[in-house]
Amino acid sequence: MSSKGKPSSSTAGEPVVPKVKAACEECRTKKTKCDGTRPTCGRCRRKSISCVYETEPDEFRITALKRRYTELEQSSAENSALIALLRDQSLAGAHEILNRLRNRESAASILAGSGIQTDAEAGQNLVSAVETTNTSEGERTSSSHGSVAGEAAADKDRRSAAGIDKQSIAFLVGEPTGTGPPLDAQITSMPAGPLRSHHGQPLQPRQRGEKRKRVSPPPLRPSLPVAAGGAPIPMTPSTDRSLSMKPRTQDKTWMKRFERVRAAEWEVYYTDDLTFLEILKCYFTWENPVTDFVPEEAFWEGLLNDGSDFCNLTLVHSILAFGAKIYGMFEPERSASAEHFALLEATKAWAWDADATVPANISAGFLVHATYAANGQEKNGTPYLGAAMNLLIDSGLFSPERISQAYPSSDPELSRARAAFAWCIYAFHGHHTLTFKKHPLLSWPPPIGIPEPNRDEDSKEWQPFPSLGPSRPSVISTKNHAKTNLWRIGNNILPLHARYGNTLTSESHWNDAKGLYAELCHWHSTLNPRLGNLHGAPPHVFALYTDYHSCILELMKPFVNSSNPLPTREIHDQAHSISEQSRIQLRLLIHQLDLQFPDLPLSLNLLLKPILCVAKDTLPLLSHADEASDEAFYFNLCINLMRRMATSYPLTYFVVLEIRDMANRQGYTLPIPAQETIVNLERSRRASVHIASSQSASRGLSAEDIEAANLRNLIGETDRLHLERGASSR
């Protein structure tokens, strides 16, 4: 019998202690002692949990890290070279490469030249060029990057290597970059026919889609930035991939600031102090950066000082109700009752103190509405949204006559906080009215200028709390500045269409729409460079680009889908080309989100609109596409993303069923992976949830279903006749 910790030479089946003792990943994460026994250490064996070693039995951890770094560096060079190779291939050659990628052939074998119409020497030159680019990437400035892009046509190899930086794979979808001609000139000179590739061949929708499969390295790799114009495309994910959480972070240093805060002080008796703080932290990590309902730093200050205009009892319960949804993806047991009781307490507190025109009450009304809407009960939350908008108007934040009272010059900090809050709510108002085609409640923006970005806020790191993960620059203040500027333009889209209600799609309507489009393009081209790199960016930066492309689609919709005759065919062709580009970009953006956050939850407000847009666009194309087509791929991706959110956001479950029912009525056959996902989702649904929402229909799904629309009209007409007969009988 061998001694403790020693390997046995007589029994082959006993665990082996390596020559170099290293802790397994589970013990290293938990910071507990590990005996290093392989394949399963003693602690993991006792707890019956998986035991994974990242080191070989005879190597130190630093050696393993170097080995892994070398492997990733090689993979980075291969995949980057593959992107460059695709750019220089003919259309047929690019299709051949993509088909081989779909068959899971490695990038190395493709670059080796087997079966590809290119020589091996060119592939090696591309790899060398990309490696040289990676080594000098940190020394390039924005001006030098522009010069590299300008020399693209003269030097293909140089363009292939340097064009990847900051421009990503925008070339696959023809997205104009900041180095091109003026945007106004692009609108007027846009071709009337279909878009063309680099080789002059027309790119039909199917062909454009086939140039968007996995040609990029794995996510979160620092050598390949992904710009705003596009996102890399992976292989089709497994339809039954479970949402496996990464290990919980053990870093509690952020709690030291709130060590004296107690949940009971805020009348939170339905959870403990730790869960109380973690739900708040989770909300401000995932949800608030997307919606911007609550000024974060002002809220934390109010929490520490027993309340303020930006933090009161109603708002605390409202944040806990909505934040418990995404927190439940990490801790389903601890958040199970928190959401229910928090929403109950929030509505009670709202009834007690709903007339105070302070930002905290306004934010609370938006959050209560958002919670009901995410539950599929948006009609129950509509009164809170309306009351919050009334409080906003009464607060004076949007009244030019009360600017000195709302934004006192004697208190610059308070004035800035209120200005930032007002502009963020103005941006939300634009997003909400454009999404649901609501009548705008705000006729003008705040009477004060948009606050400039704050360096201290931008310098804070964003981490995927409460999971482990790399930190990323939050750039939250710069993002808010860009977002409010975007919706200052976007708020004009619906009023523009309403102004031409009787002469929709007239030439003057098109000219005004073209002017708004030029403003949107100018916003996009003048974005802060810190927001132009989506590789490794936090989720709220993606929201900027999904909103941008959603604005373009809504702006061009009357000229693409209208039954009214257009003055010229050229107007339709230009509007269709612009819309098609934005549709493709939305596909790439949601896929890049799935790439960068494959095992982490994502906000409903971030994903639902772009997901529905992509699902609506790809659904009619499924009847002419096979299971391996791009249309099926993106449709499956949409269903998978909604499945990931269905437990915490029941609304997505009903949206999935609505998509399936619409497909059945119109005779579309869903891809097999999507069918399996829907069946599995139905088995695990929460039967107690009652749908009371018009969101799905308002977002445009039912508008495409003529049969369902006619059925609803007949039901409405029957109800009206029934009421008339009842009135006449009395």
Buried (B, 14 or more C-beta within 10 A) or exposed (E): EEEEEEBBEEEEEEBEBBEBBBBBBBBBBBEEEBBBBBEBBBBBBEEEEEBEBBBBBEBEBEEBEEBEEEEBBBBBBBBBBBBBBBBBBEBEBBBBBBEBBBEEBEBBEBBEBEEBEBEEEBBBBBBBBBBEBBEEBEEBEEEEBBEBBEEBEEEBBBBBBBBBBBBBBBBBBBBBBBBEEEBBEBBEEBEEEBBEBBEEEEBEBEBBBBBBBBBBBBBBBEBBBBBBBBBBBBEBBEBEEEEEBBBBBEEEEEBEEBEEBEBEBBEBEBBBBEBBBBBBBBBBBBBBBBBBBBBBBBBBBBBBEEBBBBBBBBBBBBBBBBBBBBBBBBBEEBBEEBBEBBBEBBBEBBEEBBEEBBBBBBBBBBBBBBBBBBBBBBBBBBBBBEBBBBBBBEBBBBBEEEBEEBBEEEEEEBBBBBBBBBBBBBBBBBBBBBBBEEEBBBEEBBBBEBBEBBEEBBEBEBBBBBBBBEEBBBBBBBBBBBBBBBBBBBBBBBEBBEBBEEEBBBEEBBEBBBEBBBBBBEBBBEBEEBBBBBBBBBBBBBBBBBBBBBBBBBBBBBBBEBEEEBEEEBBBBBBBBBBBBBBBBBBBBBBBBBBBBBBBBBBBBBBBBBBBBBBBBBBEBBEEBEEBBBBBBBBBBBBBBBBBBBBBBBBBBBBBBBBBEBBEEBEBEBBEBBBBBBEEBEEEBEEEBEBBBEBBBBBBBBBBBEEBEEEEEEEEEEEEEEEEEEEEEE
